[in-house]
Amino acid sequence: MPNKNSFAPSDFTEETVVDETGTKVGTIRIRPSSVLWKPVNKRKFYSVSLKAFAAWITAEETAAKQKDS
């Protein structure tokens, strides 16, 4: 009998960010429409649209560098 169960796709990807000593710095959550950041010990996320994030990260003022994956 075939299995009819499956995993539902996730609405977001979430990662815990730690510093060089392994201490938690915060949480970053990526959604199809936005990027969210929550510093450690805070209850709410800061949110920015994906469009605004893309404009910010590619702006010359941020000095962001392109990296090979």
PDB file as gemmi writes it, atoms N, CA and C in Angstrom:
CRYST1    1.000    1.000    1.000  90.00  90.00  90.00 P 1                      
ATOM      1  N   MET A   1       0.844  -1.177   0.000  1.00  0.00           N  
ATOM      2  CA  MET A   1       0.000   0.000   0.000  1.00  0.00           C  
ATOM      3  C   MET A   1       0.896   1.251   0.000  1.00  0.00           C  
ATOM      4  N   PRO A   2       0.684   2.176  -0.924  1.00  0.00           N  
ATOM      5  CA  PRO A   2       1.522   3.387  -0.992  1.00  0.00           C  
ATOM      6  C   PRO A   2       1.263   4.307   0.198  1.00  0.00           C  
ATOM      7  N   ASN A   3       2.314   4.985   0.615  1.00  0.00           N  
ATOM      8  CA  ASN A   3       2.221   5.941   1.715  1.00  0.00           C  
ATOM      9  C   ASN A   3       1.604   7.238   1.189  1.00  0.00           C  
ATOM     10  N   LYS A   4       0.581   7.739   1.848  1.00  0.00           N  
ATOM     11  CA  LYS A   4      -0.091   8.963   1.413  1.00  0.00           C  
ATOM     12  C   LYS A   4       0.340  10.179   2.211  1.00  0.00           C  
ATOM     13  N   ASN A   5       1.211   9.985   3.190  1.00  0.00           N  
ATOM     14  CA  ASN A   5       1.694  11.106   3.998  1.00  0.00           C  
ATOM     15  C   ASN A   5       2.845  11.802   3.282  1.00  0.00           C  
ATOM     16  N   SER A   6       3.005  13.079   3.560  1.00  0.00           N  
ATOM     17  CA  SER A   6       4.128  13.836   3.007  1.00  0.00           C  
ATOM     18  C   SER A   6       4.425  15.015   3.918  1.00  0.00           C  
ATOM     19  N   PHE A   7       5.564  15.643   3.709  1.00  0.00           N  
ATOM     20  CA  PHE A   7       5.926  16.838   4.466  1.00  0.00           C  
ATOM     21  C   PHE A   7       5.371  18.064   3.756  1.00  0.00           C  
ATOM     22  N   ALA A   8       4.781  18.959   4.519  1.00  0.00           N  
ATOM     23  CA  ALA A   8       4.306  20.225   3.959  1.00  0.00           C  
ATOM     24  C   ALA A   8       5.514  21.139   3.749  1.00  0.00           C  
ATOM     25  N   PRO A   9       5.525  21.909   2.662  1.00  0.00           N  
ATOM     26  CA  PRO A   9       6.650  22.822   2.456  1.00  0.00           C  
ATOM     27  C   PRO A   9       6.694  23.891   3.554  1.00  0.00           C  
ATOM     28  N   SER A  10       7.883  24.286   3.906  1.00  0.00           N  
ATOM     29  CA  SER A  10       8.077  25.296   4.946  1.00  0.00           C  
ATOM     30  C   SER A  10       7.740  26.691   4.409  1.00  0.00           C  
ATOM     31  N   ASP A  11       7.196  27.537   5.272  1.00  0.00           N  
ATOM     32  CA  ASP A  11       6.902  28.920   4.893  1.00  0.00           C  
ATOM     33  C   ASP A  11       8.139  29.806   4.980  1.00  0.00           C  
ATOM     34  N   PHE A  12       9.171  29.324   5.682  1.00  0.00           N  
ATOM     35  CA  PHE A  12      10.382  30.112   5.851  1.00  0.00           C  
ATOM     36  C   PHE A  12      11.546  29.191   6.209  1.00  0.00           C  
ATOM     37  N   THR A  13      12.748  29.753   6.096  1.00  0.00           N  
ATOM     38  CA  THR A  13      13.969  29.097   6.545  1.00  0.00           C  
ATOM     39  C   THR A  13      14.497  29.922   7.704  1.00  0.00           C  
ATOM     40  N   GLU A  14      14.875  29.266   8.776  1.00  0.00           N  
ATOM     41  CA  GLU A  14      15.340  29.981   9.971  1.00  0.00           C  
ATOM     42  C   GLU A  14      16.674  29.408  10.414  1.00  0.00           C  
ATOM     43  N   GLU A  15      17.600  30.289  10.773  1.00  0.00           N  
ATOM     44  CA  GLU A  15      18.918  29.885  11.250  1.00  0.00           C  
ATOM     45  C   GLU A  15      19.265  30.676  12.512  1.00  0.00           C  
ATOM     46  N   THR A  16      19.935  30.013  13.428  1.00  0.00           N  
ATOM     47  CA  THR A  16      20.464  30.669  14.622  1.00  0.00           C  
ATOM     48  C   THR A  16      21.856  31.176  14.294  1.00  0.00           C  
ATOM     49  N   VAL A  17      22.141  32.416  14.640  1.00  0.00           N  
ATOM     50  CA  VAL A  17      23.441  33.027  14.375  1.00  0.00           C  
ATOM     51  C   VAL A  17      24.214  33.069  15.683  1.00  0.00           C  
ATOM     52  N   VAL A  18      25.447  32.543  15.643  1.00  0.00           N  
ATOM     53  CA  VAL A  18      26.319  32.541  16.820  1.00  0.00           C  
ATOM     54  C   VAL A  18      27.608  33.276  16.489  1.00  0.00           C  
ATOM     55  N   ASP A  19      28.268  33.806  17.526  1.00  0.00           N  
ATOM     56  CA  ASP A  19      29.556  34.475  17.311  1.00  0.00           C  
ATOM     57  C   ASP A  19      30.689  33.449  17.336  1.00  0.00           C  
ATOM     58  N   GLU A  20      31.923  33.932  17.306  1.00  0.00           N  
ATOM     59  CA  GLU A  20      33.083  33.043  17.231  1.00  0.00           C  
ATOM     60  C   GLU A  20      33.256  32.149  18.463  1.00  0.00           C  
ATOM     61  N   THR A  21      32.618  32.510  19.575  1.00  0.00           N  
ATOM     62  CA  THR A  21      32.705  31.688  20.782  1.00  0.00           C  
ATOM     63  C   THR A  21      31.531  30.725  20.924  1.00  0.00           C  
ATOM     64  N   GLY A  22      30.604  30.783  19.976  1.00  0.00           N  
ATOM     65  CA  GLY A  22      29.434  29.917  20.021  1.00  0.00           C  
ATOM     66  C   GLY A  22      28.253  30.512  20.762  1.00  0.00           C  
ATOM     67  N   THR A  23      28.377  31.753  21.217  1.00  0.00           N  
ATOM     68  CA  THR A  23      27.296  32.432  21.910  1.00  0.00           C  
ATOM     69  C   THR A  23      26.260  32.904  20.897  1.00  0.00           C  
ATOM     70  N   LYS A  24      24.995  32.639  21.188  1.00  0.00           N  
ATOM     71  CA  LYS A  24      23.919  33.029  20.279  1.00  0.00           C  
ATOM     72  C   LYS A  24      23.833  34.548  20.167  1.00  0.00           C  
ATOM     73  N   VAL A  25      23.797  35.029  18.926  1.00  0.00           N  
ATOM     74  CA  VAL A  25      23.696  36.460  18.633  1.00  0.00           C  
ATOM     75  C   VAL A  25      22.265  36.827  18.268  1.00  0.00           C  
ATOM     76  N   GLY A  26      21.594  35.916  17.557  1.00  0.00           N  
ATOM     77  CA  GLY A  26      20.227  36.184  17.136  1.00  0.00           C  
ATOM     78  C   GLY A  26      19.735  35.114  16.193  1.00  0.00           C  
ATOM     79  N   THR A  27      18.616  35.417  15.560  1.00  0.00           N  
ATOM     80  CA  THR A  27      17.977  34.490  14.631  1.00  0.00           C  
ATOM     81  C   THR A  27      17.642  35.235  13.355  1.00  0.00           C  
ATOM     82  N   ILE A  28      17.959  34.622  12.227  1.00  0.00           N  
ATOM     83  CA  ILE A  28      17.582  35.195  10.937  1.00  0.00           C  
ATOM     84  C   ILE A  28      16.566  34.258  10.296  1.00  0.00           C  
ATOM     85  N   ARG A  29      15.527  34.848   9.747  1.00  0.00           N  
ATOM     86  CA  ARG A  29      14.454  34.074   9.112  1.00  0.00           C  
ATOM     87  C   ARG A  29      14.270  34.627   7.704  1.00  0.00           C  
ATOM     88  N   ILE A  30      14.290  33.732   6.728  1.00  0.00           N  
ATOM     89  CA  ILE A  30      14.138  34.124   5.334  1.00  0.00           C  
ATOM     90  C   ILE A  30      12.787  33.617   4.834  1.00  0.00           C  
ATOM     91  N   ARG A  31      12.002  34.531   4.326  1.00  0.00           N  
ATOM     92  CA  ARG A  31      10.703  34.196   3.731  1.00  0.00           C  
ATOM     93  C   ARG A  31      10.755  34.583   2.257  1.00  0.00           C  
ATOM     94  N   PRO A  32       9.845  34.094   1.451  1.00  0.00           N  
ATOM     95  CA  PRO A  32       9.850  34.482   0.034  1.00  0.00           C  
ATOM     96  C   PRO A  32       9.677  35.984  -0.186  1.00  0.00           C  
ATOM     97  N   SER A  33       9.075  36.670   0.765  1.00  0.00           N  
ATOM     98  CA  SER A  33       8.813  38.097   0.573  1.00  0.00           C  
ATOM     99  C   SER A  33       9.593  39.007   1.510  1.00  0.00           C  
ATOM    100  N   SER A  34      10.321  38.442   2.505  1.00  0.00           N  
ATOM    101  CA  SER A  34      10.992  39.302   3.476  1.00  0.00           C  
ATOM    102  C   SER A  34      12.148  38.595   4.175  1.00  0.00           C  
ATOM    103  N   VAL A  35      12.967  39.412   4.818  1.00  0.00           N  
ATOM    104  CA  VAL A  35      14.060  38.932   5.659  1.00  0.00           C  
ATOM    105  C   VAL A  35      13.784  39.474   7.057  1.00  0.00           C  
ATOM    106  N   LEU A  36      13.861  38.604   8.067  1.00  0.00           N  
ATOM    107  CA  LEU A  36      13.582  39.010   9.443  1.00  0.00           C  
ATOM    108  C   LEU A  36      14.798  38.745  10.322  1.00  0.00           C  
ATOM    109  N   TRP A  37      15.035  39.617  11.283  1.00  0.00           N  
ATOM    110  CA  TRP A  37      16.152  39.501  12.219  1.00  0.00           C  
ATOM    111  C   TRP A  37      15.630  39.699  13.637  1.00  0.00           C  
ATOM    112  N   LYS A  38      16.011  38.791  14.537  1.00  0.00           N  
ATOM    113  CA  LYS A  38      15.635  38.930  15.940  1.00  0.00           C  
ATOM    114  C   LYS A  38      16.900  38.791  16.773  1.00  0.00           C  
ATOM    115  N   PRO A  39      17.348  39.890  17.421  1.00  0.00           N  
ATOM    116  CA  PRO A  39      18.504  39.787  18.307  1.00  0.00           C  
ATOM    117  C   PRO A  39      18.192  38.868  19.482  1.00  0.00           C  
ATOM    118  N   VAL A  40      19.229  38.297  20.067  1.00  0.00           N  
ATOM    119  CA  VAL A  40      19.053  37.407  21.211  1.00  0.00           C  
ATOM    120  C   VAL A  40      18.312  38.156  22.335  1.00  0.00           C  
ATOM    121  N   ASN A  41      17.476  37.453  23.042  1.00  0.00           N  
ATOM    122  CA  ASN A  41      16.695  37.976  24.175  1.00  0.00           C  
ATOM    123  C   ASN A  41      15.655  39.027  23.794  1.00  0.00           C  
ATOM    124  N   LYS A  42      15.290  39.102  22.551  1.00  0.00           N  
ATOM    125  CA  LYS A  42      14.204  39.993  22.116  1.00  0.00           C  
ATOM    126  C   LYS A  42      13.016  39.133  21.717  1.00  0.00           C  
ATOM    127  N   ARG A  43      11.823  39.655  21.831  1.00  0.00           N  
ATOM    128  CA  ARG A  43      10.613  38.877  21.567  1.00  0.00           C  
ATOM    129  C   ARG A  43      10.128  38.994  20.130  1.00  0.00           C  
ATOM    130  N   LYS A  44      10.432  40.117  19.465  1.00  0.00           N  
ATOM    131  CA  LYS A  44       9.905  40.357  18.136  1.00  0.00           C  
ATOM    132  C   LYS A  44      11.023  40.487  17.102  1.00  0.00           C  
ATOM    133  N   PHE A  45      10.670  40.139  15.864  1.00  0.00           N  
ATOM    134  CA  PHE A  45      11.594  40.254  14.744  1.00  0.00           C  
ATOM    135  C   PHE A  45      11.549  41.652  14.147  1.00  0.00           C  
ATOM    136  N   TYR A  46      12.693  42.107  13.632  1.00  0.00           N  
ATOM    137  CA  TYR A  46      12.744  43.251  12.738  1.00  0.00           C  
ATOM    138  C   TYR A  46      12.532  42.674  11.346  1.00  0.00           C  
ATOM    139  N   SER A  47      11.775  43.354  10.499  1.00  0.00           N  
ATOM    140  CA  SER A  47      11.444  42.820   9.185  1.00  0.00           C  
ATOM    141  C   SER A  47      11.700  43.858   8.105  1.00  0.00           C  
ATOM    142  N   VAL A  48      12.182  43.382   6.966  1.00  0.00           N  
ATOM    143  CA  VAL A  48      12.370  44.234   5.793  1.00  0.00           C  
ATOM    144  C   VAL A  48      11.947  43.407   4.575  1.00  0.00           C  
ATOM    145  N   SER A  49      11.349  44.079   3.602  1.00  0.00           N  
ATOM    146  CA  SER A  49      10.931  43.358   2.403  1.00  0.00           C  
ATOM    147  C   SER A  49      12.163  42.827   1.668  1.00  0.00           C  
ATOM    148  N   LEU A  50      11.963  41.778   0.911  1.00  0.00           N  
ATOM    149  CA  LEU A  50      13.058  41.215   0.140  1.00  0.00           C  
ATOM    150  C   LEU A  50      13.571  42.226  -0.879  1.00  0.00           C  
ATOM    151  N   LYS A  51      12.661  43.019  -1.429  1.00  0.00           N  
ATOM    152  CA  LYS A  51      13.048  44.058  -2.395  1.00  0.00           C  
ATOM    153  C   LYS A  51      13.955  45.102  -1.735  1.00  0.00           C  
ATOM    154  N   ALA A  52      13.591  45.553  -0.525  1.00  0.00           N  
ATOM    155  CA  ALA A  52      14.411  46.537   0.198  1.00  0.00           C  
ATOM    156  C   ALA A  52      15.752  45.932   0.603  1.00  0.00           C  
ATOM    157  N   PHE A  53      15.743  44.671   1.026  1.00  0.00           N  
ATOM    158  CA  PHE A  53      16.994  44.004   1.394  1.00  0.00           C  
ATOM    159  C   PHE A  53      17.924  43.899   0.185  1.00  0.00           C  
ATOM    160  N   ALA A  54      17.394  43.490  -0.955  1.00  0.00           N  
ATOM    161  CA  ALA A  54      18.202  43.365  -2.172  1.00  0.00           C  
ATOM    162  C   ALA A  54      18.801  44.706  -2.577  1.00  0.00           C  
ATOM    163  N   ALA A  55      18.024  45.780  -2.480  1.00  0.00           N  
ATOM    164  CA  ALA A  55      18.530  47.116  -2.811  1.00  0.00           C  
ATOM    165  C   ALA A  55      19.628  47.527  -1.843  1.00  0.00           C  
ATOM    166  N   TRP A  56      19.455  47.242  -0.554  1.00  0.00           N  
ATOM    167  CA  TRP A  56      20.455  47.603   0.453  1.00  0.00           C  
ATOM    168  C   TRP A  56      21.743  46.801   0.274  1.00  0.00           C  
ATOM    169  N   ILE A  57      21.654  45.492   0.132  1.00  0.00           N  
ATOM    170  CA  ILE A  57      22.849  44.654   0.102  1.00  0.00           C  
ATOM    171  C   ILE A  57      23.673  44.875  -1.165  1.00  0.00           C  
ATOM    172  N   THR A  58      23.043  45.325  -2.254  1.00  0.00           N  
ATOM    173  CA  THR A  58      23.779  45.562  -3.495  1.00  0.00           C  
ATOM    174  C   THR A  58      24.242  47.008  -3.656  1.00  0.00           C  
ATOM    175  N   ALA A  59      23.859  47.890  -2.724  1.00  0.00           N  
ATOM    176  CA  ALA A  59      24.278  49.291  -2.796  1.00  0.00           C  
ATOM    177  C   ALA A  59      25.770  49.415  -2.486  1.00  0.00           C  
ATOM    178  N   GLU A  60      26.444  50.326  -3.172  1.00  0.00           N  
ATOM    179  CA  GLU A  60      27.890  50.528  -2.968  1.00  0.00           C  
ATOM    180  C   GLU A  60      28.231  50.887  -1.527  1.00  0.00           C  
ATOM    181  N   GLU A  61      27.370  51.638  -0.866  1.00  0.00           N  
ATOM    182  CA  GLU A  61      27.648  52.100   0.500  1.00  0.00           C  
ATOM    183  C   GLU A  61      27.820  50.950   1.498  1.00  0.00           C  
ATOM    184  N   THR A  62      27.195  49.814   1.247  1.00  0.00           N  
ATOM    185  CA  THR A  62      27.302  48.704   2.195  1.00  0.00           C  
ATOM    186  C   THR A  62      28.641  47.997   2.087  1.00  0.00           C  
ATOM    187  N   ALA A  63      29.351  48.190   0.981  1.00  0.00           N  
ATOM    188  CA  ALA A  63      30.641  47.539   0.733  1.00  0.00           C  
ATOM    189  C   ALA A  63      30.531  46.015   0.790  1.00  0.00           C  
ATOM    190  N   ALA A  64      29.349  45.482   0.467  1.00  0.00           N  
ATOM    191  CA  ALA A  64      29.167  44.022   0.415  1.00  0.00           C  
ATOM    192  C   ALA A  64      29.930  43.481  -0.779  1.00  0.00           C  
ATOM    193  N   LYS A  65      30.536  42.319  -0.601  1.00  0.00           N  
ATOM    194  CA  LYS A  65      31.323  41.685  -1.657  1.00  0.00           C  
ATOM    195  C   LYS A  65      30.619  40.443  -2.153  1.00  0.00           C  
ATOM    196  N   GLN A  66      30.724  40.178  -3.444  1.00  0.00           N  
ATOM    197  CA  GLN A  66      30.187  38.935  -3.993  1.00  0.00           C  
ATOM    198  C   GLN A  66      31.163  37.814  -3.697  1.00  0.00           C  
ATOM    199  N   LYS A  67      30.623  36.663  -3.305  1.00  0.00           N  
ATOM    200  CA  LYS A  67      31.450  35.493  -2.965  1.00  0.00           C  
ATOM    201  C   LYS A  67      31.007  34.312  -3.804  1.00  0.00           C  
ATOM    202  N   ASP A  68      31.945  33.434  -4.092  1.00  0.00           N  
ATOM    203  CA  ASP A  68      31.585  32.162  -4.723  1.00  0.00           C  
ATOM    204  C   ASP A  68      30.934  31.308  -3.662  1.00  0.00           C  
ATOM    205  N   SER A  69      29.916  30.544  -4.046  1.00  0.00           N  
ATOM    206  CA  SER A  69      29.228  29.715  -3.050  1.00  0.00           C  
ATOM    207  C   SER A  69      29.980  28.504  -2.725  1.00  0.00           C  
TER     208      SER A  69                                                      
END                                                                             
